[in-house]
């Protein structure tokens, strides 16, 4: 579930402003591009941010597209995390 909150994002000019917009860990969503936030209503650009790295993942024309990508990436991340925890078979060569 997404909530409004504060998060930092790394922009192309090297600054890391703190923005208040939508957060659904581990992602954030703000109205703007890699150049910076845009006042609401001026243009249609929304950026998806991976919060632990403060990096912009993608910029779309709608917030809905950002949410769809975040959902797909979260599903992949959960699948990868489950696979990483599952013990694999140890081959005969590596066993002592």
Residue pairs with C-beta under 8 A, 6 or more apart in sequence:
1 24
2 22
2 23
2 24
2 29
2 67
3 22
3 23
3 24
4 20
4 21
4 22
4 23
5 20
5 21
5 22
5 23
5 28
6 18
6 19
6 20
7 18
7 19
7 21
7 23
7 28
7 49
7 51
7 54
8 16
8 17
8 18
8 19
8 54
9 16
9 17
9 19
9 28
9 30
9 47
9 49
9 54
9 55
9 56
10 16
10 53
10 54
10 55
10 56
11 17
11 34
11 35
11 36
12 34
12 35
13 35
13 36
15 36
16 54
17 36
17 37
19 28
19 30
19 32
19 37
21 28
21 29
21 30
21 31
22 28
22 29
22 30
22 63
23 29
23 51
24 67
24 70
25 51
26 50
26 51
26 52
26 74
26 77
27 48
27 49
27 50
27 51
27 57
27 70
27 73
27 74
28 48
28 49
28 51
29 46
29 47
29 48
29 49
29 63
29 66
29 67
29 70
30 37
30 46
30 47
30 49
31 37
31 38
31 39
31 40
31 45
31 46
31 63
32 38
32 45
32 46
32 47
33 45
33 47
33 56
33 59
34 47
34 56
34 59
38 45
44 61
44 62
45 59
45 60
45 61
46 59
46 60
46 61
46 62
46 63
46 65
46 66
47 56
47 57
47 58
47 59
47 60
47 66
48 56
48 57
48 58
48 59
48 60
48 66
48 69
48 70
49 55
49 56
49 57
50 57
57 69
57 73
58 66
58 69
60 66
60 69
